Amino acid sequence: MRQAVIEGGFGIERVVWREVEDPAPGPGQVLVRVRATSLNYRDYLVAKGQYNPKMPLPRVPLSDGAGEVVALGAGVSNWAVGDRVAGIFMQTWLDGQYRDLYGKSALGGAIDGMLAELVVLDAHGLVAIPDHLSFAEAATLPCAAVTAWNALFESGDVKPGDTVLVQGSGGVSVFALQFAKAAGARVIATSSQPAKMERLKAMGADWVLNYKEEPEWGKVIAKAGGVDHVVEVGGIGSLEQSIVAVRAGGQVSVIGVLTGVAGSLNIAPILHKHLHVQGIYVGSRAMFLNLSRALSQNQIRPVIDSVFSGVQIQEALRHMEGAGHFGKIVVEV
C-alpha cells in the first residue's frame, strides 16, 4: 500500500508518498481503507515543524480521515467489514474529562495519522459516519467539527437566543456558525475579505464585521450589547478583542493559534467581568457521537472549500498556507 510521510526533515516539500507493506490489525484493532482525509491548521504546523520540532520522523500526517472497515482483529465485535467509519482525533480519549495521557494518542502528531491507503486503529477509536454524509464530508469532522461542538455544547452551554462570536471562515469557525444557528443562537462573525463576508452572511451570520476596517472590533461588539460566547481561533493577536467583546459572565473558548501563542494580555477584564476563559483541545469519542447525532437530526453538511487528490498533498498544504480557503480542504486517498 501507499502512505504519505514527513521524511528527512520538516517542510511541505518533505511530505512524500512511499510504498510499504499492508498493515494487519492485531487484537482489538480494525483495518480501515481510507477514502478521504482533511486538513487542519495543525497539520500545516506539523509539516512545517512548528507544532513539535522534536517530533520523531518519519511521521504519517493528518489527524482526520474516513473510510470503510476491511478487516477485524481478534476480539472485535463492535464493527463489521464494510462499516463506514471515521477515526477519532485522540485514540484513547473515549469519554470524560481530558487527561494529559490522551494527547499521546493524537493522530498525525503523537502517532501516525490518516494519510495512507490503509490504517490500523483501535476498535474504540472509531465512530460511524452519519448516513447522509459522503466520505469526503465525514473526513472533515474529527478535529474541526468536534472542536466546535465541544466549545459550544460540551464545555460550553450555548442556548437558543444566545449570541456567539466566530472568527474568520476556517473549518472550526464555519462549523461553529452552522451549529450555533441550528441551536437557535445569534451569530456575529469577523472576516477581512468582502467575498467571504458575503458567504458568512449567506450561511446565516446575523452580523459580519471587517476586522481590518474595525481593528477595535471588540469594542464595537461590546457597545452593541456584546456576546455570550466567543469561539477564539486567532490566538494572542485577537484574544484581547474577544475578551472585550464578551458580556459579563460570558465564555471565551480558546482554540486556535493563527496569530501566535505568546504576547502580552490585559487580564483585568477577565476578573472584572467574571469571564470563563477555557482551552479546547478537540474532544472525546463521546462528544463525537453526540455531534454525529446532531448532524443527522439537522441534516447538516460540512462546507468543503476544495478537494485535492492524494498526490496533491503538497498543493493542498500550500493552499492552506495561502489562507484563501472557506471551510475545509479535503484530500482524497
C-alpha positions as CSV (number, residue, x, y, z in Angstrom):
1,M,0.0,0.0,0.0
2,R,1.0,3.7,-0.2
3,Q,1.3,6.1,2.7
4,A,2.4,9.7,2.9
5,V,5.1,10.6,5.4
6,I,7.0,13.6,6.6
7,E,10.5,12.3,5.9
8,G,14.1,13.6,6.1
9,G,13.2,16.9,7.9
10,F,10.3,19.3,8.1
11,G,8.7,21.3,5.3
12,I,5.8,21.0,2.9
13,E,8.2,19.6,0.3
14,R,9.1,16.8,2.8
15,V,5.6,15.3,2.7
16,V,6.1,12.5,0.2
17,W,4.4,9.2,-0.6
18,R,6.1,5.8,-0.2
19,E,5.3,2.1,-0.7
20,V,5.0,-0.1,2.4
21,E,3.6,-3.5,3.3
22,D,-0.1,-3.7,4.1
23,P,-0.7,-3.5,7.8
24,A,-2.7,-6.1,9.6
25,P,-5.0,-5.5,12.6
26,G,-4.0,-7.0,15.9
27,P,-6.3,-8.0,18.8
28,G,-8.8,-5.2,19.5
29,Q,-7.9,-3.4,16.3
30,V,-9.6,-2.6,13.0
31,L,-8.1,-2.2,9.5
32,V,-9.6,0.8,7.6
33,R,-9.3,1.6,4.0
34,V,-9.1,5.4,3.9
35,R,-11.2,7.1,1.3
36,A,-10.7,10.8,2.3
37,T,-8.8,13.0,4.7
38,S,-8.9,16.6,5.5
39,L,-6.5,19.4,6.6
40,N,-6.5,21.4,9.8
41,Y,-4.1,24.2,10.6
42,R,-2.4,21.9,13.0
43,D,-1.5,19.6,10.1
44,Y,0.2,22.6,8.4
45,L,2.2,23.4,11.5
46,V,3.2,19.7,11.9
47,A,4.5,19.6,8.3
48,K,6.4,22.8,8.8
49,G,8.0,21.6,12.1
50,Q,6.3,24.4,14.1
51,Y,3.9,22.1,16.0
52,N,6.6,19.9,17.6
53,P,10.1,20.5,16.3
54,K,11.2,17.4,18.2
55,M,8.7,15.1,16.6
56,P,10.3,11.8,15.5
57,L,10.4,11.3,11.8
58,P,9.1,9.8,9.5
59,R,5.6,10.5,10.6
60,V,2.3,9.9,8.7
61,P,0.5,13.2,8.8
62,L,-3.2,14.3,9.1
63,S,-5.5,13.6,12.1
64,D,-8.7,13.4,10.1
65,G,-9.9,10.6,7.8
66,A,-12.8,8.5,6.9
67,G,-13.2,5.2,5.1
68,E,-14.6,1.7,5.4
69,V,-13.7,-1.3,7.6
70,V,-11.9,-4.0,5.6
71,A,-10.6,-6.4,8.4
72,L,-11.1,-7.1,12.1
73,G,-8.6,-8.1,14.7
74,A,-9.2,-10.8,17.2
75,G,-11.9,-10.0,19.7
76,V,-13.5,-7.1,17.8
77,S,-17.3,-7.4,17.8
78,N,-18.5,-3.8,17.6
79,W,-17.6,-3.4,13.9
80,A,-18.2,-5.3,10.7
81,V,-16.5,-5.4,7.4
82,G,-18.0,-2.6,5.2
83,D,-18.9,-0.3,8.0
84,R,-18.3,3.4,7.2
85,V,-16.2,5.0,9.9
86,A,-14.1,7.9,10.9
87,G,-11.2,7.9,13.3
88,I,-11.3,9.9,16.5
89,F,-8.6,12.6,17.0
90,M,-7.2,11.1,20.2
91,Q,-7.4,7.3,20.1
92,T,-7.6,6.9,23.9
93,W,-9.9,9.8,24.8
94,L,-13.2,8.0,24.8
95,D,-15.2,9.9,27.4
96,G,-14.9,12.1,30.5
97,Q,-12.5,15.0,31.2
98,Y,-9.3,15.5,29.2
99,R,-6.2,14.0,30.7
100,D,-2.5,14.6,29.7
101,L,-2.0,11.0,28.6
102,Y,-4.7,11.3,25.9
103,G,-2.5,13.7,24.0
104,K,-0.1,10.8,23.4
105,S,-2.6,9.1,21.1
106,A,-3.3,12.1,18.9
107,L,-3.3,11.0,15.2
108,G,-1.0,12.8,12.8
109,G,1.2,14.2,15.6
110,A,2.0,12.0,18.6
111,I,1.3,8.9,16.5
112,D,1.0,8.2,12.8
113,G,-2.1,9.7,11.1
114,M,-4.6,9.1,8.4
115,L,-2.9,10.0,5.1
116,A,-2.5,6.4,3.9
117,E,-4.4,3.9,1.9
118,L,-4.8,1.6,4.9
119,V,-4.6,2.4,8.6
120,V,-4.9,0.3,11.7
121,L,-6.9,1.9,14.5
122,D,-8.2,0.8,17.9
123,A,-11.7,-0.7,17.7
124,H,-12.8,2.0,20.2
125,G,-11.0,4.8,18.3
126,L,-13.7,5.0,15.6
127,V,-17.2,6.3,15.1
128,A,-19.8,5.5,12.5
129,I,-20.3,8.1,9.7
130,P,-23.7,9.7,9.5
131,D,-25.7,8.1,6.7
132,H,-26.2,11.4,4.8
133,L,-22.5,12.3,4.6
134,S,-20.0,11.2,1.9
135,F,-16.5,10.0,2.9
136,A,-15.2,13.5,1.9
137,E,-17.7,15.2,4.2
138,A,-17.1,12.8,7.0
139,A,-13.4,13.3,6.8
140,T,-13.8,16.9,7.9
141,L,-15.3,16.1,11.2
142,P,-12.8,14.5,13.7
143,C,-10.9,17.7,14.6
144,A,-12.6,20.9,13.5
145,A,-16.3,19.8,13.9
146,V,-15.7,18.1,17.3
147,T,-13.7,21.1,18.5
148,A,-16.6,23.5,17.6
149,W,-19.1,21.2,19.1
150,N,-17.1,20.8,22.3
151,A,-16.7,24.6,22.6
152,L,-20.3,25.4,22.2
153,F,-22.2,22.5,23.8
154,E,-20.0,20.2,25.8
155,S,-17.6,22.6,27.6
156,G,-20.0,25.4,26.7
157,D,-23.7,26.0,27.3
158,V,-25.0,27.8,24.2
159,K,-28.7,28.1,24.3
160,P,-31.4,29.5,21.9
161,G,-31.2,33.2,22.0
162,D,-27.6,33.4,23.0
163,T,-25.1,35.4,20.8
164,V,-22.0,33.6,19.6
165,L,-18.9,35.2,18.0
166,V,-16.9,33.3,15.4
167,Q,-13.7,34.4,13.7
168,G,-12.9,34.0,10.0
169,S,-14.0,31.3,7.7
170,G,-11.8,28.3,8.5
171,G,-13.1,24.9,9.5
172,V,-13.8,25.4,13.2
173,S,-15.4,28.8,12.6
174,V,-17.7,27.6,9.8
175,F,-18.8,24.6,11.8
176,A,-19.4,26.8,14.9
177,L,-21.6,29.1,12.8
178,Q,-23.6,26.1,11.5
179,F,-24.0,24.5,14.9
180,A,-24.9,27.8,16.7
181,K,-27.6,28.7,14.2
182,A,-29.0,25.2,14.4
183,A,-29.3,25.7,18.1
184,G,-31.2,28.9,17.7
185,A,-28.3,31.3,18.6
186,R,-27.5,34.6,17.0
187,V,-24.1,34.7,15.4
188,I,-21.6,37.5,14.8
189,A,-18.7,36.8,12.5
190,T,-15.5,38.6,11.7
191,S,-13.5,38.5,8.4
192,S,-11.4,40.8,6.3
193,Q,-12.4,39.7,2.8
194,P,-15.7,41.0,1.3
195,A,-16.4,37.8,-0.6
196,K,-16.0,35.7,2.5
197,M,-18.1,38.2,4.5
198,E,-21.0,37.7,2.0
199,R,-20.7,33.9,2.2
200,L,-20.8,34.1,6.0
201,K,-24.0,36.2,5.8
202,A,-25.5,33.7,3.3
203,M,-24.8,30.9,5.8
204,G,-26.8,32.7,8.4
205,A,-24.4,35.1,10.2
206,D,-26.5,37.9,11.6
207,W,-23.7,40.4,11.6
208,V,-20.3,40.3,9.9
209,L,-17.5,42.8,10.8
210,N,-14.4,43.6,8.8
211,Y,-11.7,43.3,11.4
212,K,-9.2,45.2,9.3
213,E,-11.6,48.2,8.9
214,E,-12.6,47.9,12.6
215,P,-9.3,46.9,14.5
216,E,-11.2,47.6,17.8
217,W,-13.9,45.2,16.8
218,G,-14.3,44.0,20.3
219,K,-15.4,47.5,21.5
220,V,-17.8,47.8,18.6
221,I,-19.4,44.5,19.5
222,A,-19.5,45.4,23.2
223,K,-21.2,48.7,22.5
224,A,-23.9,46.7,20.6
225,G,-24.5,44.5,23.6
226,G,-21.7,42.0,23.5
227,V,-21.8,38.2,23.1
228,D,-22.3,35.3,25.4
229,H,-19.7,33.0,23.8
230,V,-16.6,33.5,21.7
231,V,-15.0,30.8,19.6
232,E,-11.5,32.2,19.7
233,V,-9.3,30.8,16.8
234,G,-7.0,33.7,16.3
235,G,-4.6,33.3,19.2
236,I,-2.8,36.1,21.1
237,G,-3.5,38.6,18.3
238,S,-7.3,38.5,18.7
239,L,-7.8,37.3,22.3
240,E,-7.8,40.7,23.9
241,Q,-10.6,41.9,21.5
242,S,-12.5,38.7,22.2
243,I,-12.4,39.4,25.9
244,V,-13.6,42.9,25.3
245,A,-16.5,41.7,23.1
246,V,-17.9,39.1,25.6
247,R,-20.5,40.0,28.1
248,A,-20.0,39.8,31.9
249,G,-20.2,36.2,32.9
250,G,-19.6,35.0,29.3
251,Q,-17.3,32.4,27.9
252,V,-14.2,32.5,25.6
253,S,-13.2,29.2,24.2
254,V,-9.5,29.4,23.1
255,I,-8.9,27.1,20.2
256,G,-6.6,28.4,17.6
257,V,-3.1,30.0,17.3
258,L,-3.3,31.6,13.9
259,T,-1.6,34.8,15.2
260,G,0.7,33.1,17.6
261,V,0.7,32.0,21.3
262,A,3.0,34.4,23.1
263,G,2.4,38.1,23.9
264,S,1.1,40.5,26.5
265,L,-2.5,40.4,27.6
266,N,-4.5,42.6,30.0
267,I,-6.2,40.1,32.3
268,A,-8.2,42.8,34.3
269,P,-11.4,42.3,32.2
270,I,-11.3,38.6,32.9
271,L,-11.5,39.3,36.6
272,H,-13.9,42.3,36.5
273,K,-16.3,40.6,34.1
274,H,-16.2,37.2,35.8
275,L,-15.3,35.6,32.4
276,H,-14.8,31.9,31.8
277,V,-11.8,31.5,29.6
278,Q,-11.2,27.9,28.6
279,G,-8.8,26.0,26.4
280,I,-10.4,23.5,23.9
281,Y,-8.3,20.6,22.6
282,V,-10.7,18.8,20.2
283,G,-12.9,16.4,22.2
284,S,-13.7,12.8,23.2
285,R,-15.3,9.9,21.3
286,A,-18.5,10.5,23.3
287,M,-18.6,14.1,22.1
288,F,-18.1,12.9,18.5
289,L,-21.1,10.6,18.9
290,N,-23.2,13.5,20.2
291,L,-22.1,15.6,17.3
292,S,-22.9,12.8,14.8
293,R,-26.5,12.6,16.2
294,A,-26.9,16.3,15.9
295,L,-25.6,16.3,12.3
296,S,-28.1,13.5,11.4
297,Q,-31.0,15.1,13.2
298,N,-30.4,18.5,11.5
299,Q,-29.1,17.2,8.2
300,I,-26.1,19.5,8.5
301,R,-23.4,19.1,5.8
302,P,-19.8,20.3,6.2
303,V,-18.7,23.1,3.9
304,I,-15.9,21.9,1.7
305,D,-13.7,24.5,0.1
306,S,-11.7,22.3,-2.3
307,V,-10.8,18.7,-3.0
308,F,-7.3,17.5,-3.8
309,S,-6.1,14.1,-4.8
310,G,-3.6,12.3,-2.5
311,V,-0.7,13.0,-4.8
312,Q,-1.5,16.7,-4.5
313,I,-0.9,16.8,-0.7
314,Q,1.8,19.4,-1.1
315,E,-0.5,21.6,-3.2
316,A,-3.2,21.2,-0.5
317,L,-0.9,22.3,2.2
318,R,0.2,25.3,0.2
319,H,-3.5,26.2,-0.4
320,M,-4.0,26.2,3.4
321,E,-0.8,28.3,3.8
322,G,-2.4,30.9,1.5
323,A,-5.3,31.3,3.9
324,G,-7.8,31.7,1.0
325,H,-10.0,28.8,1.8
326,F,-13.5,28.9,3.1
327,G,-14.4,25.8,5.2
328,K,-12.5,22.6,4.9
329,I,-9.8,21.4,2.5
330,V,-10.2,17.7,1.6
331,V,-7.5,15.3,0.3
332,E,-8.9,12.1,-1.2
333,V,-6.9,8.9,-1.0
